[in-house]
Amino acid sequence: MFDTALLFFGVGISIGMMIAIVVGVILAVPVALIFLHGVYEVIIAPIVKGLWEGFREGYKRESTNLPPKAPSESH
């Protein structure tokens, strides 16, 4: 009788742990996505924006400092 009670207790604990893991994963996914979105907004996006604007500014400066083109000769 005592062995059967331990068996059912062990099975119950195992099923409970499985349910807890599944519920934990279901709850952790949105929290992780919100966290990663915050990391993107605060850290990654400003860096990428700064690099992109610096690249565009350098490209504008390069294109405005080009020497004038020689007139095309037509024969």
PDB file of N, H, CA, C and O in Angstrom:
ATOM      1  N   MET A   1       0.834  -1.199   0.000  1.00  0.00           N
ATOM      2  CA  MET A   1       0.000   0.000   0.000  1.00  0.00           C
ATOM      3  C   MET A   1       0.877   1.261   0.000  1.00  0.00           C
ATOM      4  O   MET A   1       0.623   2.213  -0.738  1.00  0.00           O
ATOM      5  N   PHE A   2       1.902   1.240   0.837  1.00  0.00           N
ATOM      6  H   PHE A   2       2.109   0.466   1.436  1.00  0.00           H
ATOM      7  CA  PHE A   2       2.791   2.401   0.919  1.00  0.00           C
ATOM      8  C   PHE A   2       3.559   2.591  -0.381  1.00  0.00           C
ATOM      9  O   PHE A   2       3.801   3.721  -0.805  1.00  0.00           O
ATOM     10  N   ASP A   3       3.945   1.476  -1.017  1.00  0.00           N
ATOM     11  H   ASP A   3       3.748   0.558  -0.672  1.00  0.00           H
ATOM     12  CA  ASP A   3       4.663   1.566  -2.294  1.00  0.00           C
ATOM     13  C   ASP A   3       3.784   2.174  -3.379  1.00  0.00           C
ATOM     14  O   ASP A   3       4.259   2.969  -4.190  1.00  0.00           O
ATOM     15  N   THR A   4       2.518   1.811  -3.400  1.00  0.00           N
ATOM     16  H   THR A   4       2.132   1.165  -2.742  1.00  0.00           H
ATOM     17  CA  THR A   4       1.590   2.369  -4.394  1.00  0.00           C
ATOM     18  C   THR A   4       1.417   3.867  -4.189  1.00  0.00           C
ATOM     19  O   THR A   4       1.342   4.627  -5.154  1.00  0.00           O
ATOM     20  N   ALA A   5       1.355   4.283  -2.945  1.00  0.00           N
ATOM     21  H   ALA A   5       1.416   3.665  -2.161  1.00  0.00           H
ATOM     22  CA  ALA A   5       1.222   5.721  -2.655  1.00  0.00           C
ATOM     23  C   ALA A   5       2.456   6.470  -3.146  1.00  0.00           C
ATOM     24  O   ALA A   5       2.339   7.550  -3.725  1.00  0.00           O
ATOM     25  N   LEU A   6       3.640   5.901  -2.915  1.00  0.00           N
ATOM     26  H   LEU A   6       3.735   5.023  -2.444  1.00  0.00           H
ATOM     27  CA  LEU A   6       4.864   6.546  -3.398  1.00  0.00           C
ATOM     28  C   LEU A   6       4.898   6.595  -4.925  1.00  0.00           C
ATOM     29  O   LEU A   6       5.346   7.576  -5.519  1.00  0.00           O
ATOM     30  N   LEU A   7       4.417   5.519  -5.547  1.00  0.00           N
ATOM     31  H   LEU A   7       4.053   4.722  -5.064  1.00  0.00           H
ATOM     32  CA  LEU A   7       4.383   5.487  -7.008  1.00  0.00           C
ATOM     33  C   LEU A   7       3.481   6.591  -7.554  1.00  0.00           C
ATOM     34  O   LEU A   7       3.871   7.334  -8.454  1.00  0.00           O
ATOM     35  N   PHE A   8       2.281   6.690  -7.006  1.00  0.00           N
ATOM     36  H   PHE A   8       1.964   6.086  -6.274  1.00  0.00           H
ATOM     37  CA  PHE A   8       1.357   7.740  -7.461  1.00  0.00           C
ATOM     38  C   PHE A   8       1.899   9.129  -7.160  1.00  0.00           C
ATOM     39  O   PHE A   8       1.732  10.056  -7.952  1.00  0.00           O
ATOM     40  N   PHE A   9       2.555   9.268  -5.999  1.00  0.00           N
ATOM     41  H   PHE A   9       2.691   8.515  -5.355  1.00  0.00           H
ATOM     42  CA  PHE A   9       3.159  10.550  -5.652  1.00  0.00           C
ATOM     43  C   PHE A   9       4.244  10.923  -6.661  1.00  0.00           C
ATOM     44  O   PHE A   9       4.320  12.068  -7.107  1.00  0.00           O
ATOM     45  N   GLY A  10       5.083   9.947  -7.016  1.00  0.00           N
ATOM     46  H   GLY A  10       5.022   9.017  -6.654  1.00  0.00           H
ATOM     47  CA  GLY A  10       6.142  10.199  -7.995  1.00  0.00           C
ATOM     48  C   GLY A  10       5.590  10.542  -9.365  1.00  0.00           C
ATOM     49  O   GLY A  10       6.094  11.446 -10.031  1.00  0.00           O
ATOM     50  N   VAL A  11       4.552   9.824  -9.793  1.00  0.00           N
ATOM     51  H   VAL A  11       4.142   9.090  -9.252  1.00  0.00           H
ATOM     52  CA  VAL A  11       3.934  10.113 -11.093  1.00  0.00           C
ATOM     53  C   VAL A  11       3.292  11.502 -11.073  1.00  0.00           C
ATOM     54  O   VAL A  11       3.393  12.266 -12.033  1.00  0.00           O
ATOM     55  N   GLY A  12       2.638  11.805  -9.969  1.00  0.00           N
ATOM     56  H   GLY A  12       2.556  11.185  -9.188  1.00  0.00           H
ATOM     57  CA  GLY A  12       2.004  13.134  -9.851  1.00  0.00           C
ATOM     58  C   GLY A  12       3.032  14.254  -9.904  1.00  0.00           C
ATOM     59  O   GLY A  12       2.826  15.271 -10.567  1.00  0.00           O
ATOM     60  N   ILE A  13       4.139  14.059  -9.201  1.00  0.00           N
ATOM     61  H   ILE A  13       4.307  13.233  -8.662  1.00  0.00           H
ATOM     62  CA  ILE A  13       5.209  15.075  -9.233  1.00  0.00           C
ATOM     63  C   ILE A  13       5.763  15.206 -10.649  1.00  0.00           C
ATOM     64  O   ILE A  13       6.014  16.320 -11.108  1.00  0.00           O
ATOM     65  N   SER A  14       5.955  14.101 -11.341  1.00  0.00           N
ATOM     66  H   SER A  14       5.751  13.196 -10.968  1.00  0.00           H
ATOM     67  CA  SER A  14       6.504  14.136 -12.701  1.00  0.00           C
ATOM     68  C   SER A  14       5.575  14.878 -13.651  1.00  0.00           C
ATOM     69  O   SER A  14       6.014  15.720 -14.434  1.00  0.00           O
ATOM     70  N   ILE A  15       4.284  14.558 -13.575  1.00  0.00           N
ATOM     71  H   ILE A  15       3.927  13.874 -12.939  1.00  0.00           H
ATOM     72  CA  ILE A  15       3.310  15.238 -14.446  1.00  0.00           C
ATOM     73  C   ILE A  15       3.239  16.716 -14.086  1.00  0.00           C
ATOM     74  O   ILE A  15       3.170  17.572 -14.968  1.00  0.00           O
ATOM     75  N   GLY A  16       3.257  17.012 -12.804  1.00  0.00           N
ATOM     76  H   GLY A  16       3.313  16.317 -12.087  1.00  0.00           H
ATOM     77  CA  GLY A  16       3.225  18.416 -12.372  1.00  0.00           C
ATOM     78  C   GLY A  16       4.435  19.194 -12.867  1.00  0.00           C
ATOM     79  O   GLY A  16       4.309  20.344 -13.287  1.00  0.00           O
ATOM     80  N   MET A  17       5.593  18.576 -12.819  1.00  0.00           N
ATOM     81  H   MET A  17       5.695  17.642 -12.478  1.00  0.00           H
ATOM     82  CA  MET A  17       6.793  19.247 -13.314  1.00  0.00           C
ATOM     83  C   MET A  17       6.728  19.473 -14.819  1.00  0.00           C
ATOM     84  O   MET A  17       7.145  20.519 -15.316  1.00  0.00           O
ATOM     85  N   MET A  18       6.203  18.487 -15.539  1.00  0.00           N
ATOM     86  H   MET A  18       5.865  17.637 -15.135  1.00  0.00           H
ATOM     87  CA  MET A  18       6.063  18.665 -16.993  1.00  0.00           C
ATOM     88  C   MET A  18       5.124  19.826 -17.313  1.00  0.00           C
ATOM     89  O   MET A  18       5.411  20.649 -18.182  1.00  0.00           O
ATOM     90  N   ILE A  19       4.013  19.879 -16.606  1.00  0.00           N
ATOM     91  H   ILE A  19       3.780  19.210 -15.901  1.00  0.00           H
ATOM     92  CA  ILE A  19       3.059  20.975 -16.822  1.00  0.00           C
ATOM     93  C   ILE A  19       3.712  22.312 -16.465  1.00  0.00           C
ATOM     94  O   ILE A  19       3.537  23.303 -17.174  1.00  0.00           O
ATOM     95  N   ALA A  20       4.461  22.334 -15.366  1.00  0.00           N
ATOM     96  H   ALA A  20       4.603  21.529 -14.790  1.00  0.00           H
ATOM     97  CA  ALA A  20       5.122  23.578 -14.948  1.00  0.00           C
ATOM     98  C   ALA A  20       6.136  24.030 -15.993  1.00  0.00           C
ATOM     99  O   ALA A  20       6.248  25.224 -16.270  1.00  0.00           O
ATOM    100  N   ILE A  21       6.875  23.089 -16.573  1.00  0.00           N
ATOM    101  H   ILE A  21       6.784  22.119 -16.347  1.00  0.00           H
ATOM    102  CA  ILE A  21       7.863  23.448 -17.600  1.00  0.00           C
ATOM    103  C   ILE A  21       7.163  24.003 -18.833  1.00  0.00           C
ATOM    104  O   ILE A  21       7.597  25.011 -19.390  1.00  0.00           O
ATOM    105  N   VAL A  22       6.087  23.357 -19.263  1.00  0.00           N
ATOM    106  H   VAL A  22       5.734  22.538 -18.810  1.00  0.00           H
ATOM    107  CA  VAL A  22       5.358  23.832 -20.452  1.00  0.00           C
ATOM    108  C   VAL A  22       4.780  25.224 -20.205  1.00  0.00           C
ATOM    109  O   VAL A  22       4.893  26.103 -21.059  1.00  0.00           O
ATOM    110  N   VAL A  23       4.163  25.426 -19.045  1.00  0.00           N
ATOM    111  H   VAL A  23       4.071  24.712 -18.351  1.00  0.00           H
ATOM    112  CA  VAL A  23       3.595  26.743 -18.724  1.00  0.00           C
ATOM    113  C   VAL A  23       4.709  27.782 -18.614  1.00  0.00           C
ATOM    114  O   VAL A  23       4.540  28.919 -19.056  1.00  0.00           O
ATOM    115  N   GLY A  24       5.837  27.405 -18.035  1.00  0.00           N
ATOM    116  H   GLY A  24       5.975  26.481 -17.676  1.00  0.00           H
ATOM    117  CA  GLY A  24       6.957  28.338 -17.925  1.00  0.00           C
ATOM    118  C   GLY A  24       7.486  28.762 -19.281  1.00  0.00           C
ATOM    119  O   GLY A  24       7.800  29.934 -19.488  1.00  0.00           O
ATOM    120  N   VAL A  25       7.587  27.819 -20.208  1.00  0.00           N
ATOM    121  H   VAL A  25       7.332  26.867 -20.040  1.00  0.00           H
ATOM    122  CA  VAL A  25       8.056  28.155 -21.561  1.00  0.00           C
ATOM    123  C   VAL A  25       7.046  29.063 -22.255  1.00  0.00           C
ATOM    124  O   VAL A  25       7.421  30.039 -22.906  1.00  0.00           O
ATOM    125  N   ILE A  26       5.762  28.735 -22.113  1.00  0.00           N
ATOM    126  H   ILE A  26       5.457  27.942 -21.584  1.00  0.00           H
ATOM    127  CA  ILE A  26       4.722  29.561 -22.755  1.00  0.00           C
ATOM    128  C   ILE A  26       4.767  30.989 -22.213  1.00  0.00           C
ATOM    129  O   ILE A  26       4.596  31.943 -22.972  1.00  0.00           O
ATOM    130  N   LEU A  27       4.992  31.140 -20.925  1.00  0.00           N
ATOM    131  H   LEU A  27       5.131  30.365 -20.308  1.00  0.00           H
ATOM    132  CA  LEU A  27       5.062  32.483 -20.345  1.00  0.00           C
ATOM    133  C   LEU A  27       6.395  33.169 -20.624  1.00  0.00           C
ATOM    134  O   LEU A  27       6.458  34.397 -20.674  1.00  0.00           O
ATOM    135  N   ALA A  28       7.456  32.396 -20.807  1.00  0.00           N
ATOM    136  H   ALA A  28       7.405  31.398 -20.767  1.00  0.00           H
ATOM    137  CA  ALA A  28       8.779  32.995 -20.991  1.00  0.00           C
ATOM    138  C   ALA A  28       8.989  33.533 -22.399  1.00  0.00           C
ATOM    139  O   ALA A  28       9.759  34.475 -22.588  1.00  0.00           O
ATOM    140  N   VAL A  29       8.320  32.954 -23.386  1.00  0.00           N
ATOM    141  H   VAL A  29       7.695  32.189 -23.232  1.00  0.00           H
ATOM    142  CA  VAL A  29       8.544  33.393 -24.772  1.00  0.00           C
ATOM    143  C   VAL A  29       8.125  34.851 -24.977  1.00  0.00           C
ATOM    144  O   VAL A  29       8.927  35.619 -25.508  1.00  0.00           O
ATOM    145  N   PRO A  30       6.911  35.282 -24.588  1.00  0.00           N
ATOM    146  CA  PRO A  30       6.581  36.700 -24.778  1.00  0.00           C
ATOM    147  C   PRO A  30       7.475  37.631 -23.968  1.00  0.00           C
ATOM    148  O   PRO A  30       7.832  38.710 -24.440  1.00  0.00           O
ATOM    149  N   VAL A  31       7.840  37.224 -22.754  1.00  0.00           N
ATOM    150  H   VAL A  31       7.550  36.347 -22.371  1.00  0.00           H
ATOM    151  CA  VAL A  31       8.721  38.063 -21.939  1.00  0.00           C
ATOM    152  C   VAL A  31      10.079  38.218 -22.622  1.00  0.00           C
ATOM    153  O   VAL A  31      10.644  39.312 -22.640  1.00  0.00           O
ATOM    154  N   ALA A  32      10.600  37.133 -23.181  1.00  0.00           N
ATOM    155  H   ALA A  32      10.140  36.245 -23.166  1.00  0.00           H
ATOM    156  CA  ALA A  32      11.886  37.206 -23.881  1.00  0.00           C
ATOM    157  C   ALA A  32      11.784  38.088 -25.118  1.00  0.00           C
ATOM    158  O   ALA A  32      12.698  38.860 -25.408  1.00  0.00           O
ATOM    159  N   LEU A  33      10.675  37.978 -25.851  1.00  0.00           N
ATOM    160  H   LEU A  33       9.932  37.351 -25.615  1.00  0.00           H
ATOM    161  CA  LEU A  33      10.513  38.817 -27.045  1.00  0.00           C
ATOM    162  C   LEU A  33      10.416  40.296 -26.680  1.00  0.00           C
ATOM    163  O   LEU A  33      10.993  41.145 -27.359  1.00  0.00           O
ATOM    164  N   ILE A  34       9.688  40.602 -25.610  1.00  0.00           N
ATOM    165  H   ILE A  34       9.219  39.913 -25.059  1.00  0.00           H
ATOM    166  CA  ILE A  34       9.593  42.002 -25.164  1.00  0.00           C
ATOM    167  C   ILE A  34      10.972  42.511 -24.740  1.00  0.00           C
ATOM    168  O   ILE A  34      11.346  43.640 -25.058  1.00  0.00           O
ATOM    169  N   PHE A  35      11.724  41.674 -24.019  1.00  0.00           N
ATOM    170  H   PHE A  35      11.420  40.757 -23.760  1.00  0.00           H
ATOM    171  CA  PHE A  35      13.061  42.070 -23.589  1.00  0.00           C
ATOM    172  C   PHE A  35      13.979  42.314 -24.783  1.00  0.00           C
ATOM    173  O   PHE A  35      14.701  43.310 -24.825  1.00  0.00           O
ATOM    174  N   LEU A  36      13.948  41.405 -25.750  1.00  0.00           N
ATOM    175  H   LEU A  36      13.362  40.596 -25.717  1.00  0.00           H
ATOM    176  CA  LEU A  36      14.809  41.567 -26.925  1.00  0.00           C
ATOM    177  C   LEU A  36      14.408  42.789 -27.740  1.00  0.00           C
ATOM    178  O   LEU A  36      15.266  43.463 -28.310  1.00  0.00           O
ATOM    179  N   HIS A  37      13.112  43.080 -27.800  1.00  0.00           N
ATOM    180  H   HIS A  37      12.415  42.532 -27.337  1.00  0.00           H
ATOM    181  CA  HIS A  37      12.672  44.283 -28.508  1.00  0.00           C
ATOM    182  C   HIS A  37      13.202  45.532 -27.801  1.00  0.00           C
ATOM    183  O   HIS A  37      13.628  46.487 -28.450  1.00  0.00           O
ATOM    184  N   GLY A  38      13.172  45.514 -26.470  1.00  0.00           N
ATOM    185  H   GLY A  38      12.826  44.738 -25.943  1.00  0.00           H
ATOM    186  CA  GLY A  38      13.726  46.643 -25.717  1.00  0.00           C
ATOM    187  C   GLY A  38      15.217  46.798 -25.941  1.00  0.00           C
ATOM    188  O   GLY A  38      15.710  47.916 -26.090  1.00  0.00           O
ATOM    189  N   VAL A  39      15.937  45.693 -25.966  1.00  0.00           N
ATOM    190  H   VAL A  39      15.537  44.785 -25.844  1.00  0.00           H
ATOM    191  CA  VAL A  39      17.381  45.744 -26.234  1.00  0.00           C
ATOM    192  C   VAL A  39      17.627  46.320 -27.622  1.00  0.00           C
ATOM    193  O   VAL A  39      18.543  47.120 -27.811  1.00  0.00           O
ATOM    194  N   TYR A  40      16.810  45.913 -28.597  1.00  0.00           N
ATOM    195  H   TYR A  40      16.066  45.263 -28.444  1.00  0.00           H
ATOM    196  CA  TYR A  40      16.967  46.438 -29.954  1.00  0.00           C
ATOM    197  C   TYR A  40      16.723  47.941 -29.983  1.00  0.00           C
ATOM    198  O   TYR A  40      17.500  48.692 -30.572  1.00  0.00           O
ATOM    199  N   GLU A  41      15.626  48.380 -29.336  1.00  0.00           N
ATOM    200  H   GLU A  41      14.995  47.770 -28.857  1.00  0.00           H
ATOM    201  CA  GLU A  41      15.276  49.807 -29.370  1.00  0.00           C
ATOM    202  C   GLU A  41      16.333  50.670 -28.677  1.00  0.00           C
ATOM    203  O   GLU A  41      16.643  51.767 -29.141  1.00  0.00           O
ATOM    204  N   VAL A  42      16.881  50.176 -27.573  1.00  0.00           N
ATOM    205  H   VAL A  42      16.629  49.284 -27.196  1.00  0.00           H
ATOM    206  CA  VAL A  42      17.767  51.003 -26.755  1.00  0.00           C
ATOM    207  C   VAL A  42      19.223  50.916 -27.202  1.00  0.00           C
ATOM    208  O   VAL A  42      19.944  51.912 -27.148  1.00  0.00           O
ATOM    209  N   ILE A  43      19.661  49.745 -27.640  1.00  0.00           N
ATOM    210  H   ILE A  43      19.075  48.936 -27.684  1.00  0.00           H
ATOM    211  CA  ILE A  43      21.090  49.552 -27.915  1.00  0.00           C
ATOM    212  C   ILE A  43      21.376  49.442 -29.405  1.00  0.00           C
ATOM    213  O   ILE A  43      22.209  50.183 -29.927  1.00  0.00           O
ATOM    214  N   ILE A  44      20.706  48.538 -30.095  1.00  0.00           N
ATOM    215  H   ILE A  44      20.030  47.936 -29.671  1.00  0.00           H
ATOM    216  CA  ILE A  44      21.086  48.212 -31.469  1.00  0.00           C
ATOM    217  C   ILE A  44      20.639  49.298 -32.449  1.00  0.00           C
ATOM    218  O   ILE A  44      21.421  49.716 -33.302  1.00  0.00           O
ATOM    219  N   ALA A  45      19.385  49.760 -32.335  1.00  0.00           N
ATOM    220  H   ALA A  45      18.750  49.421 -31.641  1.00  0.00           H
ATOM    221  CA  ALA A  45      18.857  50.731 -33.297  1.00  0.00           C
ATOM    222  C   ALA A  45      19.654  52.038 -33.322  1.00  0.00           C
ATOM    223  O   ALA A  45      19.967  52.517 -34.412  1.00  0.00           O
ATOM    224  N   PRO A  46      20.000  52.644 -32.172  1.00  0.00           N
ATOM    225  CA  PRO A  46      20.797  53.881 -32.249  1.00  0.00           C
ATOM    226  C   PRO A  46      22.162  53.682 -32.899  1.00  0.00           C
ATOM    227  O   PRO A  46      22.638  54.549 -33.632  1.00  0.00           O
ATOM    228  N   ILE A  47      22.793  52.533 -32.628  1.00  0.00           N
ATOM    229  H   ILE A  47      22.406  51.829 -32.032  1.00  0.00           H
ATOM    230  CA  ILE A  47      24.107  52.281 -33.225  1.00  0.00           C
ATOM    231  C   ILE A  47      23.978  52.161 -34.736  1.00  0.00           C
ATOM    232  O   ILE A  47      24.757  52.757 -35.480  1.00  0.00           O
ATOM    233  N   VAL A  48      22.996  51.392 -35.187  1.00  0.00           N
ATOM    234  H   VAL A  48      22.363  50.909 -34.583  1.00  0.00           H
ATOM    235  CA  VAL A  48      22.802  51.210 -36.630  1.00  0.00           C
ATOM    236  C   VAL A  48      22.425  52.538 -37.286  1.00  0.00           C
ATOM    237  O   VAL A  48      22.896  52.851 -38.380  1.00  0.00           O
ATOM    238  N   LYS A  49      21.574  53.316 -36.614  1.00  0.00           N
ATOM    239  H   LYS A  49      21.192  53.062 -35.726  1.00  0.00           H
ATOM    240  CA  LYS A  49      21.181  54.616 -37.166  1.00  0.00           C
ATOM    241  C   LYS A  49      22.395  55.533 -37.296  1.00  0.00           C
ATOM    242  O   LYS A  49      22.555  56.212 -38.310  1.00  0.00           O
ATOM    243  N   GLY A  50      23.252  55.556 -36.272  1.00  0.00           N
ATOM    244  H   GLY A  50      23.122  55.005 -35.448  1.00  0.00           H
ATOM    245  CA  GLY A  50      24.452  56.382 -36.324  1.00  0.00           C
ATOM    246  C   GLY A  50      25.396  55.949 -37.430  1.00  0.00           C
ATOM    247  O   GLY A  50      25.948  56.783 -38.148  1.00  0.00           O
ATOM    248  N   LEU A  51      25.580  54.642 -37.566  1.00  0.00           N
ATOM    249  H   LEU A  51      25.132  53.965 -36.983  1.00  0.00           H
ATOM    250  CA  LEU A  51      26.447  54.158 -38.640  1.00  0.00           C
ATOM    251  C   LEU A  51      25.878  54.508 -40.006  1.00  0.00           C
ATOM    252  O   LEU A  51      26.615  54.910 -40.906  1.00  0.00           O
ATOM    253  N   TRP A  52      24.556  54.353 -40.163  1.00  0.00           N
ATOM    254  H   TRP A  52      23.957  54.026 -39.431  1.00  0.00           H
ATOM    255  CA  TRP A  52      23.929  54.631 -41.453  1.00  0.00           C
ATOM    256  C   TRP A  52      24.034  56.114 -41.800  1.00  0.00           C
ATOM    257  O   TRP A  52      24.352  56.469 -42.935  1.00  0.00           O
ATOM    258  N   GLU A  53      23.763  56.990 -40.806  1.00  0.00           N
ATOM    259  H   GLU A  53      23.505  56.701 -39.884  1.00  0.00           H
ATOM    260  CA  GLU A  53      23.859  58.427 -41.074  1.00  0.00           C
ATOM    261  C   GLU A  53      25.304  58.836 -41.354  1.00  0.00           C
ATOM    262  O   GLU A  53      25.549  59.695 -42.201  1.00  0.00           O
ATOM    263  N   GLY A  54      26.257  58.233 -40.656  1.00  0.00           N
ATOM    264  H   GLY A  54      26.058  57.535 -39.968  1.00  0.00           H
ATOM    265  CA  GLY A  54      27.661  58.530 -40.923  1.00  0.00           C
ATOM    266  C   GLY A  54      28.067  58.086 -42.318  1.00  0.00           C
ATOM    267  O   GLY A  54      28.808  58.787 -43.007  1.00  0.00           O
ATOM    268  N   PHE A  55      27.587  56.933 -42.730  1.00  0.00           N
ATOM    269  H   PHE A  55      26.985  56.363 -42.170  1.00  0.00           H
ATOM    270  CA  PHE A  55      27.873  56.447 -44.084  1.00  0.00           C
ATOM    271  C   PHE A  55      27.277  57.385 -45.130  1.00  0.00           C
ATOM    272  O   PHE A  55      27.935  57.727 -46.112  1.00  0.00           O
ATOM    273  N   ARG A  56      26.018  57.803 -44.913  1.00  0.00           N
ATOM    274  H   ARG A  56      25.483  57.525 -44.115  1.00  0.00           H
ATOM    275  CA  ARG A  56      25.373  58.704 -45.874  1.00  0.00           C
ATOM    276  C   ARG A  56      26.093  60.050 -45.930  1.00  0.00           C
ATOM    277  O   ARG A  56      26.281  60.611 -47.010  1.00  0.00           O
ATOM    278  N   GLU A  57      26.496  60.571 -44.766  1.00  0.00           N
ATOM    279  H   GLU A  57      26.343  60.116 -43.889  1.00  0.00           H
ATOM    280  CA  GLU A  57      27.198  61.855 -44.728  1.00  0.00           C
ATOM    281  C   GLU A  57      28.541  61.753 -45.449  1.00  0.00           C
ATOM    282  O   GLU A  57      28.913  62.649 -46.207  1.00  0.00           O
ATOM    283  N   GLY A  58      29.260  60.665 -45.212  1.00  0.00           N
ATOM    284  H   GLY A  58      28.958  59.937 -44.597  1.00  0.00           H
ATOM    285  CA  GLY A  58      30.534  60.470 -45.905  1.00  0.00           C
ATOM    286  C   GLY A  58      30.344  60.316 -47.401  1.00  0.00           C
ATOM    287  O   GLY A  58      31.151  60.809 -48.189  1.00  0.00           O
ATOM    288  N   TYR A  59      29.281  59.634 -47.793  1.00  0.00           N
ATOM    289  H   TYR A  59      28.625  59.234 -47.153  1.00  0.00           H
ATOM    290  CA  TYR A  59      29.016  59.453 -49.222  1.00  0.00           C
ATOM    291  C   TYR A  59      28.670  60.790 -49.878  1.00  0.00           C
ATOM    292  O   TYR A  59      29.105  61.062 -50.997  1.00  0.00           O
ATOM    293  N   LYS A  60      27.885  61.631 -49.180  1.00  0.00           N
ATOM    294  H   LYS A  60      27.532  61.409 -48.271  1.00  0.00           H
ATOM    295  CA  LYS A  60      27.559  62.962 -49.720  1.00  0.00           C
ATOM    296  C   LYS A  60      28.823  63.795 -49.869  1.00  0.00           C
ATOM    297  O   LYS A  60      29.021  64.472 -50.877  1.00  0.00           O
ATOM    298  N   ARG A  61      29.686  63.735 -48.838  1.00  0.00           N
ATOM    299  H   ARG A  61      29.525  63.185 -48.018  1.00  0.00           H
ATOM    300  CA  ARG A  61      30.923  64.517 -48.877  1.00  0.00           C
ATOM    301  C   ARG A  61      31.813  64.048 -50.024  1.00  0.00           C
ATOM    302  O   ARG A  61      32.420  64.864 -50.717  1.00  0.00           O
ATOM    303  N   GLU A  62      31.887  62.734 -50.221  1.00  0.00           N
ATOM    304  H   GLU A  62      31.393  62.072 -49.657  1.00  0.00           H
ATOM    305  CA  GLU A  62      32.691  62.199 -51.314  1.00  0.00           C
ATOM    306  C   GLU A  62      32.156  62.661 -52.661  1.00  0.00           C
ATOM    307  O   GLU A  62      32.922  63.041 -53.545  1.00  0.00           O
ATOM    308  N   SER A  63      30.841  62.626 -52.811  1.00  0.00           N
ATOM    309  H   SER A  63      30.218  62.317 -52.092  1.00  0.00           H
ATOM    310  CA  SER A  63      30.276  62.952 -54.116  1.00  0.00           C
ATOM    311  C   SER A  63      30.364  64.448 -54.416  1.00  0.00           C
ATOM    312  O   SER A  63      30.418  64.831 -55.585  1.00  0.00           O
ATOM    313  N   THR A  64      30.380  65.308 -53.384  1.00  0.00           N
ATOM    314  H   THR A  64      30.336  64.997 -52.435  1.00  0.00           H
ATOM    315  CA  THR A  64      30.479  66.747 -53.645  1.00  0.00           C
ATOM    316  C   THR A  64      31.922  67.185 -53.886  1.00  0.00           C
ATOM    317  O   THR A  64      32.140  68.240 -54.482  1.00  0.00           O
ATOM    318  N   ASN A  65      32.909  66.414 -53.445  1.00  0.00           N
ATOM    319  H   ASN A  65      32.732  65.557 -52.961  1.00  0.00           H
ATOM    320  CA  ASN A  65      34.310  66.792 -53.614  1.00  0.00           C
ATOM    321  C   ASN A  65      34.954  66.159 -54.846  1.00  0.00           C
ATOM    322  O   ASN A  65      36.177  66.174 -54.979  1.00  0.00           O
ATOM    323  N   LEU A  66      34.160  65.616 -55.727  1.00  0.00           N
ATOM    324  H   LEU A  66      33.165  65.605 -55.619  1.00  0.00           H
ATOM    325  CA  LEU A  66      34.724  65.016 -56.931  1.00  0.00           C
ATOM    326  C   LEU A  66      35.238  66.105 -57.862  1.00  0.00           C
ATOM    327  O   LEU A  66      34.648  67.182 -57.943  1.00  0.00           O
ATOM    328  N   PRO A  67      36.318  65.838 -58.554  1.00  0.00           N
ATOM    329  CA  PRO A  67      36.795  66.847 -59.520  1.00  0.00           C
ATOM    330  C   PRO A  67      35.798  66.972 -60.671  1.00  0.00           C
ATOM    331  O   PRO A  67      35.093  66.013 -60.988  1.00  0.00           O
ATOM    332  N   PRO A  68      35.735  68.142 -61.292  1.00  0.00           N
ATOM    333  CA  PRO A  68      34.781  68.302 -62.393  1.00  0.00           C
ATOM    334  C   PRO A  68      35.141  67.375 -63.559  1.00  0.00           C
ATOM    335  O   PRO A  68      36.311  67.106 -63.830  1.00  0.00           O
ATOM    336  N   LYS A  69      34.128  66.915 -64.213  1.00  0.00           N
ATOM    337  H   LYS A  69      33.178  67.134 -63.992  1.00  0.00           H
ATOM    338  CA  LYS A  69      34.358  66.015 -65.364  1.00  0.00           C
ATOM    339  C   LYS A  69      34.832  66.808 -66.547  1.00  0.00           C
ATOM    340  O   LYS A  69      34.414  67.947 -66.753  1.00  0.00           O
ATOM    341  N   ALA A  70      35.709  66.209 -67.329  1.00  0.00           N
ATOM    342  H   ALA A  70      36.049  65.283 -67.161  1.00  0.00           H
ATOM    343  CA  ALA A  70      36.198  66.877 -68.534  1.00  0.00           C
ATOM    344  C   ALA A  70      35.049  66.892 -69.557  1.00  0.00           C
ATOM    345  O   ALA A  70      34.272  65.943 -69.658  1.00  0.00           O
ATOM    346  N   PRO A  71      34.969  67.999 -70.310  1.00  0.00           N
ATOM    347  CA  PRO A  71      33.902  68.040 -71.330  1.00  0.00           C
ATOM    348  C   PRO A  71      34.113  66.944 -72.376  1.00  0.00           C
ATOM    349  O   PRO A  71      35.226  66.684 -72.831  1.00  0.00           O
ATOM    350  N   SER A  72      33.027  66.337 -72.721  1.00  0.00           N
ATOM    351  H   SER A  72      32.122  66.548 -72.352  1.00  0.00           H
ATOM    352  CA  SER A  72      33.148  65.250 -73.710  1.00  0.00           C
ATOM    353  C   SER A  72      33.441  65.853 -75.080  1.00  0.00           C
ATOM    354  O   SER A  72      32.811  66.826 -75.496  1.00  0.00           O
ATOM    355  N   GLU A  73      34.399  65.260 -75.766  1.00  0.00           N
ATOM    356  H   GLU A  73      34.910  64.470 -75.428  1.00  0.00           H
ATOM    357  CA  GLU A  73      34.763  65.771 -77.082  1.00  0.00           C
ATOM    358  C   GLU A  73      33.911  65.062 -78.123  1.00  0.00           C
ATOM    359  O   GLU A  73      33.845  63.834 -78.157  1.00  0.00           O
ATOM    360  N   SER A  74      33.275  65.834 -78.952  1.00  0.00           N
ATOM    361  H   SER A  74      33.329  66.832 -78.924  1.00  0.00           H
ATOM    362  CA  SER A  74      32.471  65.237 -80.024  1.00  0.00           C
ATOM    363  C   SER A  74      33.177  65.473 -81.349  1.00  0.00           C
ATOM    364  O   SER A  74      33.581  66.601 -81.631  1.00  0.00           O
ATOM    365  N   HIS A  75      33.334  64.463 -82.151  1.00  0.00           N
ATOM    366  H   HIS A  75      33.006  63.547 -81.921  1.00  0.00           H
ATOM    367  CA  HIS A  75      34.024  64.597 -83.442  1.00  0.00           C
ATOM    368  C   HIS A  75      33.012  64.611 -84.541  1.00  0.00           C
ATOM    369  O   HIS A  75      33.375  64.717 -85.713  1.00  0.00           O
TER     370      HIS A  75
END
